[in-house]
């Protein structure tokens, strides 16, 4: 089914096709279209182009078929598959998604950004290259906190762990790119 704006275009082209036969200029035709369609009307240059085409013998008001590959990658099924794969592994790359779904990287990127509203962000919470004294200090503090937890009731856990509902998963990616995750 044609969209409403496409119907407007076909109606306008039909009007442009007939009015030159009655001696109207493209400028007057465009003014009439603006009166009727307002913001949905075509531009004056478009009215001129179509008027010329019809004077040269064009009959159809439909668009001519265009060259190029039709867009078939952004189907509801592919969008759902990309969403599912990103939910299961937030560190997955566009290349991995494209390879496993046999889609182009451009199609996968369009699905992620336009259809799913996702973006790749780098989430660095902990320095990745700790030296030995820093690692020993972290282990020592973790042991102290565990001892405090063992010595008191469970309510004390909330005094030890504070935060803003951020879940942090421990991993040591070797590259910054491996640390990026997809999120909405």
C-alpha positions in Angstrom: 0.0 0.0 0.0 1.4 3.4 -0.9 2.2 5.8 1.9 0.2 9.0 2.3 3.1 11.2 1.1 3.5 8.9 -2.0 -0.2 9.3 -2.7 0.3 13.1 -2.6 3.2 12.9 -5.0 1.2 10.9 -7.5 -1.8 13.2 -7.2 0.6 16.2 -7.7 2.2 14.6 -10.8 -1.2 13.9 -12.3 -2.1 17.6 -11.8 1.3 18.7 -13.3 0.6 16.4 -16.2 -2.7 18.0 -17.1 -2.2 21.7 -16.3 0.4 22.4 -19.1 -2.1 21.1 -21.6 -4.3 24.0 -20.5 -1.5 26.5 -21.0 -0.4 26.8 -17.3 3.2 27.6 -16.5 5.2 25.4 -14.0 5.3 28.4 -11.6 1.5 28.8 -11.6 1.1 25.0 -11.2 3.5 25.0 -8.2 1.5 27.9 -6.6 -1.7 25.9 -7.0 -0.1 22.8 -5.4 1.1 24.9 -2.5 -2.4 26.2 -2.0 -3.9 22.7 -1.9 -1.1 20.6 -0.3 0.8 23.2 1.8 3.9 21.6 3.2 3.3 18.4 1.4 3.6 20.0 -2.0 6.6 19.4 -4.3 9.2 22.1 -4.9 8.9 24.5 -7.8 11.9 22.9 -9.5 10.3 19.5 -9.2 7.1 20.9 -10.8 9.3 22.3 -13.6 11.1 19.0 -14.2 7.8 16.9 -14.3 6.1 19.5 -16.5 9.0 19.2 -19.0 8.9 15.4 -18.8 5.2 15.4 -19.6 5.6 17.9 -22.5 8.4 15.6 -23.9 5.9 12.7 -24.1 6.1 11.0 -20.7 2.8 9.2 -19.8 3.3 7.6 -16.4 3.2 9.6 -13.1 4.9 6.7 -11.3 8.6 6.7 -10.5 10.9 4.8 -12.9 12.5 1.7 -11.6 15.9 2.4 -10.0 19.1 0.5 -10.3 20.7 -1.0 -7.2 20.2 -3.8 -4.7 16.9 -3.7 -2.8 17.2 -3.3 1.0 16.5 -6.8 2.3 18.9 -7.0 5.3 16.9 -4.9 7.7 14.0 -7.4 8.2 12.3 -7.9 11.5 13.9 -11.3 11.7 17.4 -10.0 11.3 16.8 -7.1 13.7 15.6 -9.6 16.3 18.6 -11.9 15.7 21.0 -9.0 16.1 19.3 -7.8 19.3 19.4 -11.4 20.7 23.1 -11.8 19.9 23.9 -8.4 21.5 22.0 -9.3 24.6 23.8 -12.6 25.0 27.3 -11.0 24.4 27.6 -7.3 24.9 31.2 -7.4 23.7 30.4 -8.8 20.3 31.7 -6.8 17.3 30.0 -5.7 14.2 32.3 -8.0 12.2 31.3 -11.0 14.3 27.6 -10.2 13.9 28.0 -9.7 10.1 29.9 -13.0 9.7 27.5 -15.1 11.8 24.4 -13.6 10.1 25.8 -13.4 6.6 25.0 -9.7 6.4 27.2 -6.7 5.4 28.9 -4.7 8.2 26.9 -1.7 7.0 23.6 -3.5 7.4 24.5 -4.7 10.9 25.6 -1.2 11.9 22.3 0.3 10.5 20.3 -2.3 12.5 22.2 -1.6 15.7 22.1 2.2 15.4 18.8 3.0 13.6 16.5 0.1 14.5 17.8 -0.8 17.9 19.0 2.6 19.0 22.3 1.1 20.4 25.7 2.6 20.5 29.1 1.1 21.3 30.5 2.6 24.5 33.7 2.0 26.3 33.1 1.2 29.9 36.3 1.6 31.9 35.8 1.3 35.6 39.0 -0.3 36.8 42.6 0.4 35.6 43.6 -2.6 33.5 47.4 -2.5 33.8 47.9 -2.6 37.6 51.4 -3.0 38.9 52.3 -5.6 41.6 51.9 -3.3 44.6 48.5 -2.1 43.3 47.3 -5.7 42.9 48.6 -6.6 46.4 46.7 -3.6 47.8 43.5 -4.6 46.1 43.8 -8.2 47.4 44.5 -6.9 50.9 41.5 -4.6 50.9 39.2 -7.3 49.6 40.4 -9.6 52.4 39.7 -7.0 55.0 36.2 -6.4 53.6 35.5 -10.2 53.6 36.7 -10.4 57.2 34.4 -7.6 58.2 31.5 -9.3 56.5 32.2 -12.6 58.2 32.3 -10.8 61.6 28.9 -9.1 61.3 25.4 -9.7 60.3 24.2 -9.5 56.6 23.0 -5.9 57.0 26.6 -4.8 57.1 27.1 -5.9 53.5 25.2 -2.8 52.4 27.7 -0.6 54.3 30.6 -2.2 52.5 29.2 -2.2 48.9 27.8 1.1 47.8 26.9 2.2 44.3 24.3 3.5 41.9 22.9 0.2 40.7 25.8 -0.3 38.4 26.8 -4.0 37.8 30.5 -4.4 37.2 31.7 -7.7 35.8 35.4 -8.4 36.3 37.4 -9.1 33.2 40.7 -8.1 31.9 40.4 -7.2 28.2 43.7 -6.8 26.4 42.6 -4.0 24.1 40.3 -1.0 24.5 38.1 -2.3 21.7 37.4 -5.5 23.7 36.1 -3.4 26.6 33.3 -1.8 24.6 29.7 -2.9 25.0 26.5 -2.3 23.2 23.8 -0.4 25.1 20.6 1.5 24.4 
